[in-house]
Amino acid sequence: MMTSALPHPVARLPEEWLASLSQIGERKFRASQVFRWIHQHGVLDPSAMTDLSVALRAHLQGEGLGPVGAIAHQHTAPDGTIKAVLRLGDDASIETVLIPMRLEYHGPRDAEDTAAPELASIGDADLGAIDDEPDEEDVDDGTMERVTQCISSQVGCAMKCAFCASGVPGLRRQLGAEEIVGQVLIGRSLLSPSQRLRNLVFMGSGEPLHNYEAVARAIRLLTHRQGVALSRRRITVSTVGLTDGIARLGEDFEGKVGLAVSLHAADDETRQALVPSNKRWPLASIVKALAAYPLPPRRRITIEYALIEGRNDRLSDARKLAKLLAGLRVKINLIPMNPVDHAGFMPPAMERIQQFRMALVDAGYTCLVRKRRGDDISAACGQLVTRLAPRGKP
């Protein structure tokens, strides 16, 4: 049986596999072999790990190595966006979304971003993940279609933002690092031969920094060079503003993991009505945490702002937002409200959205309007799980 002191087999780092397998007399190189089977090749069935001994495969089976979730429902939009509902071992459901990156030019370059033109949002999962400056560990010859995957960090969510579907049932439980990584392994299996997983965003169901340990372990696993080997700069964590978690993320990953903050208002009164967590983490404390985040050169924090008709879409709101963020290295993503069944919110008219954007551009900010993708497959966080749930159950 799996040793209780060790993480789930899918959540183990190579050094943990080394410690585990050395206890049963296996040679050191077996640890890397097992890790690569799981994370590089996406194989979770020990019987398919053909270069391992029968005895070792039986040992892995006994430790509980196997799939951590399965696709319960899969929907593909005309634009290529894939929304998958995954069923976990305890019958809980989570969502992941795969979004092909069809980038569009949106306005002049920012002087700070000389490496690449400013780009329009790719859909329900941009927000800071786009970064076209090459990495040594992240070579791209331009022949593959890039895909961004949006993943969940919790079953449900405790934050209860007024406009978010994933918070409707509340927080059911945390996801383990194996279940977070499992979404990526399953997601890669859905890609065509011409597609490549380029960016990863923690913007699905749940508040990532409310499940910090599992999220941090998942990032370490997904960026390991023997596994999926994503660059840290290609990963973005979105938060409603848990300031202690922002500080830990910056310290643990040296600011190289992208940060997106769901602000949605520029004054505490308005934000309190939309984001209840503002009572514990008010705007002043969030701004202080963002100022302290150790950003590498040329990187910026993304500010997420859901535009809701009649609530936070006035030009005076734009001016307050510009003043609030003064001095911070940020770019702003405006998100026309994606209608959700339980809320009566609606997006403003496009003319009003563009007026709001231009007020921020005139104040010196790079400001994008997120292009809505996958509306026909309920691609907003939590929508599909909610709609597919049996009547009376979240």
HELIX and SHEET records of a PDB file:
HELIX    1   1 PRO A    9  ALA A   11  5                                   3    
HELIX    2   2 PRO A   14  SER A   22  1                                   9    
HELIX    3   3 PHE A   29  HIS A   39  1                                  11    
HELIX    4   4 PRO A   46  ALA A   48  5                                   3    
HELIX    5   5 VAL A   54  GLY A   62  1                                   9    
HELIX    6   6 ALA A  165  GLY A  167  5                                   3    
HELIX    7   7 ALA A  177  SER A  189  1                                  13    
HELIX    8   8 PRO A  208  ASN A  211  5                                   4    
HELIX    9   9 TYR A  212  LEU A  222  1                                  11    
HELIX   10  10 ARG A  232  ARG A  234  5                                   3    
HELIX   11  11 THR A  243  ASP A  252  1                                  10    
HELIX   12  12 ASP A  268  LEU A  274  1                                   7    
HELIX   13  13 PRO A  276  LYS A  279  5                                   4    
HELIX   14  14 LEU A  283  ALA A  292  1                                  10    
HELIX   15  15 LEU A  315  LEU A  324  1                                  10    
HELIX   16  16 MET A  350  ASP A  362  1                                  13    
HELIX   17  17 ASP A  375  ILE A  377  5                                   3    
HELIX   18  18 GLN A  383  LEU A  388  1                                   6    
SHEET    1   A10 GLY A  69  THR A  76  0                                        
SHEET    2   A10 ILE A  82  LEU A  88 -1                                        
SHEET    3   A10 SER A  93  PRO A 100 -1                                        
SHEET    4   A10 GLU A 145  CYS A 150 -1                                        
SHEET    5   A10 GLN A 195  PHE A 202  1                                        
SHEET    6   A10 ILE A 235  THR A 239  1                                        
SHEET    7   A10 GLY A 258  SER A 262  1                                        
SHEET    8   A10 ILE A 301  LEU A 307  1                                        
SHEET    9   A10 VAL A 330  PRO A 336  1                                        
SHEET   10   A10 CYS A 367  VAL A 369  1                                        
SHEET    1   B 2 GLN A 154  GLY A 156  0                                        
SHEET    2   B 2 LEU A 171  GLN A 174 -1                                        
END                                                                             
